[in-house]
Amino acid sequence: MKEAEALVHALKTHQVDGIIGDRHIMVCRLKDVEEKLESSRDQVRALAASLQSIREDERVMIAREIHDELGQKLTSLELGLSWLARKATPRRQPVQEKIGLLSALVTTMIRSVRRIANELRPGVLEELGLVKTLKSEAREFKKHTGIPCTFETNLGKAKFDRTGSVAIFRISQAAFTNIARHAHASRARITLVKRNNDLILTVNDNGKGITKKLVRSQKSLGIIGMRERALALDGTLTLRGSKGNGTTLTVRIPLSRVIIDQESVSS
């Protein structure tokens, strides 16, 4: 009897040890997979950040080409038409009218070229800085859409680095575009504030509200692009919508990743 009990005990102990051993191996393998997955994510994010940087450099180059080549030629054409208008005699009314129409068309094209170049390479961002640029964007948004937009900040004296400025500006641009196209809003608001050790960008509206399905959709490339810009700066981006109460976009980025002079924003 004792021998039988001893045999059962040995079998149970062996089984338990086997189960524990198998579980230990599974845990180790899972940890290894998690580490590899996290490493892959870091590599993808680094690649995304590199692609964003390359894209911005390409935008700068294209904008410069548009401004210098196309812009200058259109200006020369405008001056040539102005010269023709002065030379045309009053008797040649049809010619004067045609010149007037062409001059108006060239003027419109020049404005379009400047707008496109500015969207590709926000020169005002380099000239005025991030805070004043966002304030200007809020005014332009109201001008083009008719939707009132306010801007608030407590970072008027902050000095931002180029990478951080461009990322925040592009996220704001995308947010404004989404409001104009999809929100059906009657007002919007953008804030850029320092809170503890983070910079927080918030863009909200009182429109129809974004759905959770759209926020999580892999087809929402605009949202994915905004989130990748935030992640590249060790930040986060959240989107919350409520039916009939609008959408709120919140970006939180460590100050150390976007501010050059920490003392300029110290409390």
Secondary structure as the mmCIF struct_conf table of DSSP 4:
data_model
#
loop_
_struct_conf.conf_type_id
_struct_conf.id
_struct_conf.beg_label_comp_id
_struct_conf.beg_label_asym_id
_struct_conf.beg_label_seq_id
_struct_conf.end_label_comp_id
_struct_conf.end_label_asym_id
_struct_conf.end_label_seq_id
HELX_RH_AL_P HELX_RH_AL_P1 LYS A 2 GLU A 65
HELX_RH_PI_P HELX_RH_PI_P1 ILE A 66 GLY A 71
HELX_RH_AL_P HELX_RH_AL_P2 GLN A 72 LYS A 87
BEND BEND1 ALA A 88 ALA A 88
TURN_TY1_P TURN_TY1_P1 PRO A 90 ARG A 91
HELX_RH_AL_P HELX_RH_AL_P3 GLN A 93 LEU A 120
BEND BEND2 ARG A 121 ARG A 121
HELX_RH_AL_P HELX_RH_AL_P4 GLY A 123 LEU A 128
HELX_RH_AL_P HELX_RH_AL_P5 LEU A 130 THR A 145
STRN STRN1 CYS A 149 THR A 153
BEND BEND3 ASN A 154 ASN A 154
TURN_TY1_P TURN_TY1_P2 GLY A 156 LYS A 157
STRN STRN2 PHE A 160 PHE A 160
HELX_RH_AL_P HELX_RH_AL_P6 ARG A 162 ASN A 178
HELX_RH_PI_P HELX_RH_PI_P2 ILE A 179 ALA A 183
BEND BEND4 SER A 186 SER A 186
STRN STRN3 ALA A 188 ARG A 195
TURN_TY1_P TURN_TY1_P3 ASN A 196 ASN A 197
STRN STRN4 ASP A 198 ASP A 205
BEND BEND5 ASN A 206 LYS A 208
HELX_RH_AL_P HELX_RH_AL_P7 LYS A 212 ARG A 216
TURN_TY1_P TURN_TY1_P4 GLN A 218 LYS A 219
HELX_RH_AL_P HELX_RH_AL_P8 LEU A 221 LEU A 231
TURN_TY1_P TURN_TY1_P5 ALA A 232 ASP A 234
STRN STRN5 THR A 236 SER A 242
TURN_TY1_P TURN_TY1_P6 LYS A 243 ASN A 245
STRN STRN6 GLY A 246 PRO A 254
HELX_RH_3T_P HELX_RH_3T_P1 LEU A 255 ARG A 257
TURN_TY1_P TURN_TY1_P7 VAL A 258 VAL A 258
STRN STRN7 ILE A 259 ILE A 259
BEND BEND6 ILE A 260 ILE A 260
HELX_RH_3T_P HELX_RH_3T_P2 GLN A 262 VAL A 265
#
